[in-house]
Amino acid sequence: MIAASALDLRRQVALLSGSDSWNTEPLPEDGVPSCALSDGPHGLRFQADAGDHLGVSGSEASTCFPTAVTVASAWDEELAERIGRALAVEARALGVDVVLGPGLNIKRHPLCGRNFEYFSEDPLLSGRLAAAMVHGLQRHGVGACLKHFAVNNQESHRFVVDAVVDERTLRELYLAGFEHAVKESRPWTVMAAYNSVNGHPATQNRRLLTEILRGEWGFDGLVMSDWAATNDRVAAVAAGLDLEMPGSNGLFDRDVLKAVESGRLPAGLVQASAQRVLDLVERSGREKGPSADHDALARSAAAEGTVLLTNDGLLPLAPGRTVALIGAFAERPRYQGSGSSLVNPTRITTALDEFRRRGIAVTYAPGYDPADSHHDPALIAEAVAAASAADVAVVMAGLPPVYESEGFDRTDLGLPGQHDELIAAVCAANPRTVVALSNGAPVLMPWKDAPAAILECYLGGQASGAALVDVLYGDAEPGGRLAETFPASLDDVAAGPWFPGEPHQVEYREGLAVGYRHHTTAGIAPLFAFGHGLSYTTFAWSDVTGDRGSVTLTVTNTGTRAGADVVQVYLHDRTGVVARPRRSLAGYAKVRLAAGQSTTVTVAVPERAYAFYDVTAGDWRTPAGEFDLEIARSSTDVVATVTVTVSDGVTAAAEPAGTPLIAATDEQFRRRLGRPVPQPRPVRPFTRDSTLDEVAATRLGRLFKAALWRAAPIDEATRANPAELAMYEHSLAELPLRAAAIFSGGKLRWGTIDLLLRLFNGFGGRRG
């Protein structure tokens, strides 16, 4: 492959932008082919033609695996690697060189509309699972892309919002998972996010992209933008962004060329980025490979990620009982999220299909409209009649697609009212009721104590229906443990007062008080705890020992059937040196045992688990004193404790023990930030960062937004799909003008955008 140093400046600059939505720029005269990219955290969304970013256009068929929230619930790195390996096989068959995933943003708030696409609220679990998936992809010749770097924790105004976060919280929560995955798995690429971080767009944030990612963590791959996330391309190259995606037909090229020619941008930085693009192309496989059928893997993964929340002994179901199968998801399943990760599955197996295939006597009642779940008493009455006449009722409920998606956040934690009423009515009619939930994030359960059993199935992929029946009858173990906290109330979420913030700014005042870290510190009982999950068998833990580096114990399956358990080790800092959450995950291990089998399990506790990020020293420091290593079944169920003493640590910290984790006042947040609390960017005057909704406050802006809507590639199928239409409407409303120019493929040039801005801000911009 030719070296970037052998190319003239114009060809180097050409490499720094895609040729279309999914391919890098080829240089045929220099023997440089393009590199094909594809969305794909849980399956490939490969579009052979130019395609689109939001998932509203068709794509090639690919296995739809369970989404990240489901995979994370398995707490199984081997499973994540197997899914990555399967994705690589399918990618090679389609000619895809880089899969845009996994996503490992922290679940700061359960209302984030894209939480289904991320692993966990905990950075250790997120980082380990992401690294495993990267290994699965890259050991089989396909690149991975860690996303979205960084502090990308909401969909609301994601294109323009500035995440204001203190350095310690940034390091310990929002960067820690990325750090582990980068160091452990060496991904080929990393995707810079839409949002800004502390006043600097992620795509032009030198602190993140160069000083931390490359300088501290040793990342040697390529950094690409999220689609149309580029703001100032010259500043982005200077900060360490290598590749703008999608291609914008040279929209920024003249700016970069002029900046180099004037000396404002060092030519060496352009050459270095061009070389990284060439390196990515060179390491990508050019040969297509055979595909394979991965439906069985998708099915077993869905069962592994299913969490048994409650069970009075009804599950697994005994054969021969008549079943009332209730809920429209039984025939029109909710098995994945909406947006750029939307997969065209190779097949779909519904629960109704699987019951009938097994020859089980089942009566079906839909119970609700799967599209919007509007109030319909007649459907509930029909379901109650079916449940009353059956031995067992299975209610499939959850969140319809329009409730959660890329592009917008949820407005509350509740299920649709029709679902809650349906569950309560069916349980009253038949106490032998199992509730199976399909949703991408936590929900409230006002009926929690009524069913005989509750299964959290999340979004289980194309084989989710078959997997559910496998679990119901005990052909597969519900192997999951929650990778996120289910709060009992929205008021129990520490980030609540500041989520999603203002359109241009969100303040992370809750600091480290996210998920179980907040619940255990504040003494708040969750609906279901992080790490919680029951089994069809029973386990005993004994002979617990430990030291600073590990905990060892004996795990025995004391039940009558095979099963899996997850040993969780949490750290409790009792040194009194630094303010910390009451409990933080330090290590874990998943173990599978036959009935009656015992094994010795050792859980490593890395040195980093003891450390905090010292903002004064600009490095990690470990406090001196005593720590408890709490061996637990969940964040609230501690079985045993091992105390260790650190004698070689520090004795002082910028935030000493007793400092509130939540910076509720401006002065507390100012001290934590180490600078004044910034003011959000004003809406006026309008700039290239202004959104279409913002400029639509003017008559001319409304006309411009309407023209873009008419030109948008929205077909009749999308217009008839409430979830896809809502995603597109939110995304267009919050799209900044600069992104509109990029998505136009260069049809909207900067001269046009800047002329419009003068009109929006002048006579043509009068309110009206």
VOGU-3710 file (C-alpha; in Angstrom, 3 decimals, decimal comma):
1> miaasaldlr> 0,000/0,000/0,000  1,256/3,451/-0,863  2,368/5,637/2,041  0,626/8,914/2,785  3,946/10,709/2,414  3,937/9,723/-1,283  0,610/11,474/-1,881  0,216/15,161/-2,574  -1,777/17,289/-0,145  -5,010/17,179/-2,161
11> rqvallsgsd> -5,065/13,385/-2,214  -4,220/13,238/1,489  -7,135/15,562/2,249  -9,436/13,507/0,008  -8,773/10,453/2,188  -10,041/12,252/5,273  -13,688/12,084/4,193  -15,860/9,186/3,078  -16,820/8,644/-0,536  -20,476/8,089/0,419
21> swnteplped> -22,476/7,001/3,465  -20,558/3,788/4,115  -17,204/3,740/2,288  -13,903/5,495/2,634  -12,524/7,385/-0,355  -10,654/5,156/-2,821  -7,638/6,344/-4,826  -7,693/3,978/-7,820  -4,731/5,630/-9,497  -2,657/4,906/-6,406
31> gvpscalsdg> -3,960/1,378/-5,856  -5,991/2,354/-2,768  -9,411/0,647/-2,539  -12,204/1,824/-0,292  -12,964/0,360/3,116  -16,604/-0,615/3,739  -18,250/0,315/7,049  -21,570/-0,911/8,408  -23,758/-0,286/11,421  -23,893/-3,379/13,521
41> phglrfqada> -23,810/-3,479/17,304  -26,203/-6,484/17,302  -26,336/-7,360/13,618  -25,234/-5,862/10,323  -27,277/-3,077/8,764  -25,399/-3,224/5,504  -26,740/-1,107/2,670  -25,179/-2,064/-0,657  -26,240/1,262/-2,175  -25,547/4,696/-0,747
51> gdhlgvsgse> -28,085/4,105/2,014  -28,906/6,307/4,978  -27,831/6,682/8,589  -31,091/6,515/10,535  -32,205/3,056/9,477  -35,253/4,011/7,469  -33,994/2,435/4,234  -33,678/-1,259/3,562  -30,571/-3,332/4,213  -29,206/-6,774/3,458
61> astcfptavt> -30,497/-9,653/5,586  -28,346/-10,394/8,607  -28,748/-12,228/11,897  -30,381/-9,963/14,453  -28,710/-10,878/17,723  -29,990/-9,700/21,100  -29,253/-6,031/21,713  -26,435/-4,920/24,009  -28,689/-4,606/27,063  -29,609/-8,290/26,694
71> vasawdeela> -26,056/-9,435/26,026  -24,828/-7,508/29,063  -27,377/-9,258/31,273  -25,617/-12,552/30,583  -22,443/-11,225/32,288  -20,580/-13,533/29,905  -17,526/-12,346/27,977  -17,251/-15,640/26,123  -20,779/-15,145/24,776  -19,979/-11,575/23,714
81> erigralave> -16,894/-12,802/21,888  -18,897/-15,537/20,128  -21,396/-12,935/18,919  -18,512/-10,779/17,714  -17,077/-13,749/15,851  -20,434/-14,443/14,184  -20,738/-10,783/13,187  -17,291/-11,012/11,604  -18,307/-14,056/9,539  -21,408/-12,289/8,251
91> aralgvdvvl> -19,483/-9,078/7,652  -16,891/-10,857/5,532  -19,674/-12,494/3,508  -21,103/-9,048/2,725  -17,741/-7,418/2,090  -17,865/-5,285/5,246  -14,477/-4,303/6,677  -15,465/-2,443/9,863  -18,522/-2,977/12,065  -19,639/0,187/13,849
101> gpglnikrhp> -19,853/-1,178/17,365  -19,943/-2,051/20,149  -21,500/0,900/21,945  -20,509/1,240/25,585  -21,806/4,563/26,802  -22,799/4,558/30,448  -26,508/4,435/31,257  -26,558/7,664/33,200  -30,347/7,793/33,193  -32,892/5,051/32,413
111> lcgrnfeyfs> -34,853/7,401/30,148  -32,139/7,600/27,488  -33,874/6,394/24,334  -30,836/4,497/23,115  -30,032/2,568/26,296  -30,936/-0,709/24,588  -27,822/-0,263/22,452  -25,453/0,086/25,434  -24,269/-2,497/27,934  -24,523/-1,154/31,453
121> edpllsgrla> -24,504/1,617/34,026  -21,184/0,186/35,252  -17,891/0,881/33,411  -16,150/-2,337/34,468  -18,882/-4,564/33,058  -19,236/-2,371/29,960  -15,510/-2,325/29,251  -15,004/-6,050/29,658  -17,951/-6,990/27,444  -16,934/-4,452/24,797
131> aamvhglqrh> -13,377/-5,790/24,758  -14,679/-9,327/24,327  -16,858/-8,352/21,369  -13,948/-6,473/19,770  -11,777/-9,587/20,140  -14,474/-11,672/18,465  -14,632/-9,339/15,490  -10,971/-8,531/14,994  -9,529/-11,990/15,568  -11,547/-12,937/12,498
141> gvgaclkhfa> -10,409/-10,123/10,264  -13,091/-7,466/10,717  -12,487/-4,170/12,471  -14,524/-2,927/15,413  -15,457/0,643/16,279  -15,933/1,649/19,914  -18,642/4,296/20,182  -19,719/6,950/21,077  -16,636/8,649/22,490  -17,484/10,262/24,852
151> vnnqeshrfv> -20,102/11,281/27,463  -22,904/10,568/24,996  -25,695/9,638/27,388  -28,888/11,060/25,929  -30,686/11,445/22,619  -32,284/14,806/23,373  -30,376/17,471/21,399  -27,528/15,006/20,955  -26,153/16,925/17,958  -25,586/20,176/19,863
161> vdavvdertl> -25,633/19,540/23,626  -22,527/20,213/25,712  -21,930/17,705/28,525  -20,454/19,594/31,478  -18,730/17,024/33,665  -15,945/17,185/36,223  -12,647/15,436/35,547  -12,948/12,794/38,245  -16,429/11,701/37,175  -15,296/11,752/33,557
171> relylagfeh> -12,387/9,435/34,295  -14,006/7,046/36,758  -17,372/6,589/35,020  -17,552/7,823/31,449  -14,054/7,025/30,178  -13,173/3,962/32,265  -15,012/1,445/30,063  -13,457/2,894/26,912  -10,045/2,833/28,561  -10,308/-0,852/29,403
181> avkesrpwtv> -11,593/-1,803/25,956  -8,924/0,220/24,156  -6,052/-1,182/26,198  -7,342/-4,757/26,297  -8,643/-5,265/22,744  -6,879/-2,616/20,625  -9,842/-1,722/18,386  -9,113/-0,648/14,849  -11,343/2,404/15,148  -13,110/4,679/17,640
191> maaynsvngh> -16,098/6,890/16,834  -16,199/10,454/18,180  -19,660/11,423/19,406  -22,088/14,145/18,349  -22,065/16,060/21,603  -19,541/18,443/23,074  -17,645/17,702/26,265  -16,837/20,648/28,510  -17,231/23,175/25,736  -15,418/21,335/22,948
201> patqnrrllt> -17,157/19,159/20,325  -16,099/15,535/20,745  -14,926/15,530/17,124  -12,496/18,362/17,820  -11,642/17,646/21,429  -7,857/17,340/21,529  -7,940/16,444/25,218  -10,041/13,360/24,467  -8,794/12,297/21,043  -5,070/12,945/21,327
211> eilrgewgfd> -3,967/13,495/24,900  -6,076/10,747/26,536  -7,013/8,266/23,791  -3,662/8,182/22,012  -1,265/9,641/24,553  -2,387/7,942/27,760  -4,079/4,787/26,455  -1,820/4,057/23,495  -4,568/3,869/20,869  -2,975/3,442/17,442
221> glvmsdwaat> -6,062/3,141/15,235  -8,325/5,534/13,368  -10,788/8,008/14,870  -13,892/8,678/12,765  -16,770/11,036/13,358  -20,283/9,952/14,094  -22,381/10,579/10,999  -22,410/14,349/10,307  -20,879/15,113/13,710  -18,029/17,137/12,203
231> ndrvaavaag> -18,170/20,799/13,085  -14,958/22,594/12,136  -12,931/20,150/10,050  -9,668/22,065/10,450  -10,029/22,065/14,233  -11,044/18,396/14,098  -7,898/17,327/12,226  -5,802/19,357/14,639  -7,541/17,623/17,558  -6,967/14,101/16,220
241> ldlempgsng> -10,032/13,241/14,120  -8,928/11,235/11,083  -12,068/10,487/9,090  -15,230/12,495/8,492  -18,315/10,358/7,851  -20,382/10,269/5,818  -18,743/11,725/2,749  -19,749/15,353/2,164  -18,516/15,657/-1,413  -15,553/17,807/-0,448
251> lfdrdvlkav> -17,552/20,235/1,701  -14,613/20,849/4,054  -11,678/20,110/1,731  -11,008/23,695/0,696  -10,937/24,795/4,349  -8,341/22,145/5,185  -6,199/22,947/2,153  -6,219/26,669/2,891  -5,406/26,051/6,558  -2,346/24,002/5,616
261> esgrlpaglv> -1,219/26,487/2,990  -1,504/29,351/5,486  0,348/27,444/8,188  -2,664/27,375/10,505  -2,818/23,570/10,301  0,477/21,621/10,262  0,769/19,499/7,120  2,130/16,670/9,268  -1,226/16,274/11,002  -3,035/15,837/7,685
271> qasaqrvldl> -0,434/13,302/6,582  -0,727/11,397/9,874  -4,526/11,156/9,545  -4,263/10,121/5,894  -1,799/7,415/6,925  -4,248/6,072/9,494  -6,914/5,804/6,800  -4,434/3,924/4,589  -3,478/1,685/7,519  -7,154/0,830/8,064
281> versgrekgp> -7,613/0,005/4,392  -4,487/-2,163/4,414  -5,484/-4,207/7,451  -9,001/-4,761/6,098  -9,624/-8,037/4,299  -10,412/-7,697/0,627  -11,751/-11,226/0,129  -15,362/-12,094/0,801  -15,938/-15,221/2,848  -18,766/-17,719/3,202
291> sadhdalars> -21,620/-16,825/5,508  -23,202/-19,086/8,143  -26,508/-19,525/9,916  -26,305/-17,992/13,379  -29,945/-18,264/14,413  -29,123/-20,925/17,015  -26,516/-18,619/18,590  -29,008/-15,753/18,624  -31,520/-18,037/20,340  -29,159/-19,259/23,043
301> aaaegtvllt> -27,854/-15,716/23,625  -31,396/-14,467/24,180  -31,977/-17,139/26,827  -28,611/-16,414/28,473  -29,580/-12,747/28,768  -33,077/-13,386/30,131  -33,356/-12,377/33,791  -35,686/-14,251/36,147  -36,813/-11,391/38,389  -39,329/-13,278/40,518
311> ndgllplapg> -40,585/-16,870/40,702  -42,859/-18,555/43,228  -41,998/-21,973/41,806  -44,284/-21,938/38,766  -41,281/-21,826/36,430  -40,165/-23,877/34,702  -43,625/-24,864/33,499  -44,670/-28,468/33,824  -45,632/-30,108/30,542  -49,251/-30,846/29,774
321> rtvaligafa> -50,731/-27,623/31,147  -52,966/-25,523/28,948  -51,596/-22,041/28,276  -53,223/-18,695/27,570  -50,640/-16,730/25,587  -51,528/-13,076/25,954  -49,979/-10,005/24,346  -49,536/-8,935/20,737  -45,751/-9,240/21,096  -46,372/-13,007/20,895
331> erpryqgsgs> -47,049/-12,685/17,163  -45,488/-9,279/16,425  -42,452/-9,361/18,703  -40,494/-6,398/20,001  -37,017/-7,838/19,487  -34,753/-4,871/18,634  -34,572/-1,092/18,872  -35,153/1,534/16,214  -32,573/3,692/14,478  -29,180/3,150/12,927
341> slvnptritt> -28,898/-0,299/14,530  -32,100/-1,590/12,896  -31,355/-5,016/11,400  -33,197/-6,807/8,601  -33,297/-10,289/10,206  -32,705/-13,533/8,356  -35,858/-14,882/10,011  -38,131/-14,221/12,973  -39,394/-16,891/15,355  -42,291/-15,701/17,475
351> aldefrrrgi> -43,401/-17,174/20,765  -46,715/-18,114/19,165  -44,837/-19,932/16,389  -42,767/-21,876/18,909  -45,715/-22,883/21,103  -47,510/-24,228/18,050  -44,398/-25,960/16,717  -44,147/-27,817/20,022  -47,788/-28,861/19,830  -48,653/-27,129/23,095
361> avtyapgydp> -52,336/-26,381/23,650  -52,381/-22,585/23,621  -55,108/-19,960/23,398  -53,932/-16,609/22,063  -55,322/-13,169/22,880  -53,526/-9,992/21,709  -54,404/-7,835/24,731  -53,200/-4,595/23,099  -52,297/-2,958/19,806  -48,538/-3,594/19,359
371> adshhdpali> -47,967/-0,290/17,553  -49,268/2,211/20,118  -51,006/0,162/22,855  -53,936/2,570/23,102  -56,590/1,962/25,741  -58,898/-0,884/24,673  -61,039/-2,537/27,399  -62,392/-5,109/24,933  -58,935/-6,547/24,328  -58,365/-6,826/28,083
381> aeavaaasaa> -61,713/-8,577/28,562  -60,831/-11,077/25,836  -57,475/-11,747/27,500  -59,089/-12,243/30,930  -61,485/-14,803/29,479  -58,593/-16,713/27,913  -56,561/-16,617/31,132  -59,493/-17,794/33,250  -59,934/-20,886/31,094  -56,262/-21,914/31,062
391> dvavvmaglp> -54,002/-23,638/33,566  -51,302/-21,001/33,088  -51,251/-17,521/31,559  -48,163/-16,024/29,911  -48,417/-12,273/29,355  -45,950/-10,738/26,922  -45,807/-7,007/27,630  -43,295/-4,189/27,425  -42,512/-1,018/25,520  -43,798/-0,541/21,962
401> pvyesegfdr> -41,155/0,743/19,501  -42,541/4,278/19,604  -41,670/4,479/23,318  -37,876/4,157/22,928  -35,586/4,719/19,988  -32,496/6,423/18,725  -33,323/10,083/18,179  -35,448/10,779/21,252  -35,569/9,995/24,962  -38,395/8,453/26,956
411> tdlglpgqhd> -40,633/10,738/28,980  -41,348/8,390/31,911  -40,551/4,919/33,274  -44,024/3,471/32,900  -45,314/0,821/30,574  -48,272/1,863/28,434  -51,385/2,002/30,607  -52,973/-0,754/28,537  -50,116/-3,110/29,443  -50,301/-2,362/33,170
421> eliaavcaan> -54,077/-2,837/33,195  -53,779/-6,029/31,166  -51,237/-7,574/33,549  -53,236/-6,646/36,651  -56,471/-8,009/35,186  -54,957/-11,280/33,975  -53,202/-11,889/37,309  -56,477/-11,300/39,130  -58,181/-13,844/36,879  -55,387/-16,428/37,062
431> prtvvalsng> -52,702/-16,201/39,751  -50,617/-18,723/37,786  -49,449/-15,955/35,461  -45,965/-15,375/34,049  -45,116/-11,893/32,806  -42,431/-11,725/30,109  -41,191/-8,197/29,410  -39,779/-6,893/26,132  -38,163/-3,497/26,627  -34,779/-1,882/26,202
441> apvlmpwkda> -34,459/-0,201/29,596  -35,953/-0,239/33,117  -39,686/0,103/33,608  -41,977/0,483/36,611  -44,054/-2,506/37,737  -46,957/-1,410/39,950  -48,253/-5,004/39,669  -44,899/-6,596/40,698  -46,295/-8,809/43,478  -49,231/-10,169/41,458
451> paailecylg> -47,637/-12,559/38,906  -46,251/-15,955/39,852  -43,097/-15,109/37,925  -41,573/-12,179/36,012  -39,040/-12,600/33,217  -37,092/-9,613/31,928  -36,384/-10,667/28,348  -35,259/-7,242/27,101  -34,855/-7,111/23,307  -33,826/-10,643/22,440
461> gqasgaalvd> -33,223/-10,532/18,696  -34,773/-12,538/15,893  -35,056/-15,777/17,894  -36,415/-14,135/21,045  -39,794/-15,874/20,787  -38,259/-19,336/20,639  -35,820/-18,424/23,418  -38,687/-17,375/25,686  -40,439/-20,714/25,235  -37,128/-22,487/25,873
471> vlygdaepgg> -36,878/-20,634/29,178  -40,518/-21,141/30,136  -40,183/-24,921/29,878  -36,708/-25,179/31,302  -35,003/-26,234/28,068  -32,738/-23,262/28,679  -31,733/-21,599/31,920  -32,637/-17,910/32,355  -28,963/-17,105/32,842  -29,182/-13,339/33,234
481> rlaetfpasl> -28,414/-10,868/35,974  -29,428/-7,233/35,631  -26,658/-5,002/34,281  -28,572/-1,916/35,383  -30,664/-0,782/38,324  -34,441/-0,786/38,052  -35,441/2,210/40,201  -38,693/2,095/42,136  -39,415/5,685/41,119  -38,085/8,262/38,703
491> ddvaagpwfp> -37,387/10,398/41,786  -34,734/7,850/42,807  -32,514/8,647/39,808  -29,819/11,079/40,967  -29,351/12,603/37,498  -33,062/13,358/37,231  -32,990/17,101/37,981  -30,396/17,627/35,244  -31,616/15,225/32,559  -31,746/15,968/29,696
501> gephqveyre> -30,795/19,521/30,613  -31,033/22,537/28,331  -30,872/22,072/24,548  -27,292/23,367/24,502  -26,014/22,135/27,865  -26,455/19,292/30,330  -24,787/19,369/33,742  -23,558/16,128/35,309  -24,040/17,377/38,850  -24,785/13,906/40,208
511> glavgyrhht> -21,117/13,032/39,700  -20,476/9,389/40,533  -24,017/8,855/41,868  -25,228/6,804/38,900  -27,326/3,652/39,158  -26,486/1,316/42,017  -23,704/3,633/43,172  -26,380/6,171/44,090  -28,862/3,670/45,506  -26,350/1,996/47,820
521> tagiaplfaf> -24,886/5,335/48,955  -28,230/7,001/49,642  -29,824/3,863/51,100  -32,577/3,806/48,472  -34,205/0,449/47,834  -34,515/-0,256/44,087  -37,360/-2,068/42,410  -34,735/-4,614/41,312  -31,058/-4,285/42,091  -28,104/-4,194/39,752
531> ghglsyttfa> -26,804/-7,767/39,489  -30,108/-9,345/40,547  -31,347/-12,512/38,906  -32,779/-15,826/40,077  -32,148/-19,325/38,783  -34,017/-22,597/38,319  -31,526/-24,219/40,645  -29,847/-23,158/43,912  -26,240/-22,333/44,745  -24,262/-22,283/47,974
541> wsdvtgdrgs> -21,108/-20,204/48,444  -18,514/-21,236/51,024  -14,835/-21,127/51,984  -14,430/-17,468/51,099  -10,875/-16,132/51,265  -9,180/-13,178/49,675  -6,393/-10,672/49,525  -5,724/-7,401/47,762  -5,599/-9,016/44,329  -8,378/-11,607/44,368
551> vtltvtntgt> -11,222/-13,352/46,132  -11,585/-17,148/46,125  -14,618/-19,203/47,118  -16,334/-22,522/46,533  -19,570/-22,460/44,539  -21,821/-25,522/44,777  -24,929/-26,246/42,769  -27,205/-27,568/45,501  -30,199/-28,019/43,222  -31,411/-30,769/40,941
561> ragadvvqvy> -30,574/-29,284/37,555  -27,681/-27,565/35,810  -27,459/-23,800/36,072  -25,293/-20,691/36,010  -24,379/-18,268/38,768  -22,572/-14,927/38,798  -20,206/-14,138/41,658  -19,959/-10,363/42,071  -17,294/-8,610/44,129  -17,906/-5,036/45,227
571> lhdrtgvvar> -15,495/-2,609/46,855  -16,356/-0,618/49,972  -13,737/2,032/50,726  -13,501/2,431/54,507  -10,265/4,472/54,481  -12,000/7,787/55,133  -9,673/9,474/52,646  -11,866/10,308/49,669  -15,579/10,677/48,921  -16,753/7,556/47,093
581> prrslagyak> -19,946/5,645/46,417  -20,798/3,097/49,095  -20,319/0,220/46,674  -18,632/-0,210/43,277  -18,145/-3,337/41,195  -14,544/-4,570/41,428  -14,782/-7,930/39,656  -17,082/-10,783/38,714  -17,101/-14,328/37,379  -19,766/-16,456/35,747
591> vrlaagqstt> -19,782/-20,150/36,567  -21,824/-23,032/35,125  -22,347/-26,156/37,181  -24,180/-29,437/36,840  -26,501/-30,515/39,637  -24,474/-31,326/42,744  -21,215/-30,052/41,225  -18,784/-27,783/43,114  -15,935/-25,681/41,838  -13,424/-23,154/43,112
601> vtvavperay> -13,966/-19,682/41,699  -11,348/-16,946/41,812  -12,387/-13,381/41,044  -9,515/-11,049/40,241  -9,631/-7,597/41,832  -7,477/-5,247/39,746  -5,438/-2,535/41,410  -7,504/0,088/39,584  -10,564/-0,990/41,607  -9,016/0,561/44,719
611> afydvtagdw> -7,959/3,786/43,017  -9,683/7,110/42,497  -8,753/9,771/39,972  -6,842/12,518/41,773  -7,600/15,728/39,885  -4,802/17,568/41,664  -2,149/15,043/40,648  -3,777/14,331/37,291  -3,378/10,604/37,916  -4,853/7,599/39,697
621> rtpagefdle> -4,168/7,276/43,432  -5,049/4,555/45,967  -6,067/5,621/49,498  -4,299/4,127/52,497  -6,437/2,172/54,923  -9,018/-0,594/55,028  -11,262/-1,796/52,208  -14,035/-4,360/52,303  -14,347/-6,715/49,360  -18,018/-7,669/49,430
631> iarsstdvva> -18,876/-10,977/47,765  -22,443/-10,576/46,569  -25,270/-11,917/44,447  -26,310/-8,355/43,585  -25,537/-4,799/44,630  -27,880/-5,280/47,608  -27,310/-8,945/48,494  -23,899/-9,345/50,138  -23,016/-12,898/51,170  -19,541/-12,488/52,656
641> tvtvtvsdgv> -16,891/-9,826/53,269  -13,098/-9,891/53,094  -11,212/-6,946/54,572  -7,890/-5,884/53,100  -5,496/-3,160/54,186  -3,551/-0,857/51,890  -0,519/0,628/53,582  1,192/2,268/50,618  -1,593/4,651/49,589  -2,295/8,358/49,893
651> taaaepagtp> -3,915/9,976/52,912  -5,536/13,067/51,403  -7,780/13,908/48,446  -9,334/16,974/46,833  -12,788/15,661/47,744  -12,362/14,128/51,210  -14,707/11,546/52,658  -17,982/13,181/53,637  -18,165/15,415/50,563  -21,617/14,911/48,982
661> liaatdeqfr> -21,510/12,897/45,796  -24,191/15,125/44,294  -23,216/18,760/43,655  -26,693/20,167/44,118  -25,740/23,846/44,371  -23,894/26,050/41,906  -21,085/26,538/44,403  -20,660/22,792/44,964  -20,573/22,175/41,226  -18,155/25,064/40,690
671> rrlgrpvpqp> -15,755/23,603/43,244  -15,993/20,178/41,664  -15,420/21,533/38,169  -12,561/23,728/39,342  -13,983/26,608/37,290  -17,176/28,649/37,057  -20,272/26,787/35,918  -20,579/27,687/32,223  -23,621/29,324/30,713  -25,366/27,525/27,840
681> rpvrpftrds> -24,680/28,830/24,350  -27,416/31,342/23,466  -29,900/30,489/20,742  -29,258/33,813/18,976  -27,548/34,872/16,859  -28,056/31,791/14,713  -24,906/29,940/13,662  -23,993/26,784/11,767  -24,671/24,977/15,059  -28,262/26,215/15,200
691> tldevaatrl> -30,878/23,506/14,799  -33,677/23,478/12,276  -36,198/23,911/15,079  -34,324/26,969/16,336  -34,214/28,729/12,969  -37,850/27,718/12,430  -38,702/30,464/14,915  -38,399/32,676/11,821  -40,669/32,582/8,779  -37,784/31,854/6,449
701> grlfkaalwr> -36,483/29,188/8,806  -39,843/27,435/8,781  -39,809/27,407/4,994  -36,277/26,020/4,970  -37,142/23,261/7,454  -40,239/22,348/5,442  -38,153/22,145/2,265  -35,676/19,780/3,932  -38,548/17,635/5,202  -39,946/17,338/1,700
711> aapideatra> -36,510/16,365/0,392  -35,903/13,775/3,123  -35,713/10,131/1,954  -38,858/9,025/3,784  -40,936/6,389/2,029  -44,544/5,443/2,705  -43,535/2,500/4,897  -41,625/4,871/7,181  -44,507/7,331/7,303  -46,776/4,458/8,363
721> npaelamyeh> -44,366/3,352/11,119  -44,885/5,501/14,258  -41,480/4,687/15,775  -39,470/5,384/12,631  -41,445/8,521/11,882  -40,966/9,854/15,433  -37,230/9,180/15,217  -36,976/11,021/11,912  -39,073/13,966/13,117  -36,978/14,410/16,272
731> slaelplraa> -33,710/14,004/14,395  -34,654/16,553/11,738  -35,960/19,061/14,292  -32,701/18,888/16,271  -30,378/18,715/13,269  -27,866/21,592/13,155  -27,389/23,429/9,886  -23,814/22,143/9,561  -25,080/18,546/9,721  -27,758/19,318/7,142
741> aifsggklrw> -24,982/20,473/4,819  -23,018/17,250/5,386  -26,030/14,972/4,929  -26,844/16,800/1,702  -23,698/15,322/0,177  -22,395/18,755/-0,657  -25,581/20,030/-2,319  -25,819/22,611/0,437  -22,472/24,430/0,340  -21,162/26,668/3,081
751> gtidlllrlf> -21,896/29,750/1,015  -25,570/28,820/0,923  -25,672/28,029/4,637  -23,941/31,285/5,556  -26,277/33,294/3,304  -29,269/31,662/4,976  -27,814/32,507/8,360  -27,501/36,177/7,417  -31,143/36,118/6,381  -32,257/34,245/9,514
761> ngfggrrg> -30,423/36,774/11,663  -31,531/39,815/9,661  -34,646/41,039/7,932  -35,521/37,557/6,682  -35,185/36,251/10,212  -37,969/38,279/11,795  -40,091/36,334/14,212  -43,511/35,518/12,956
//
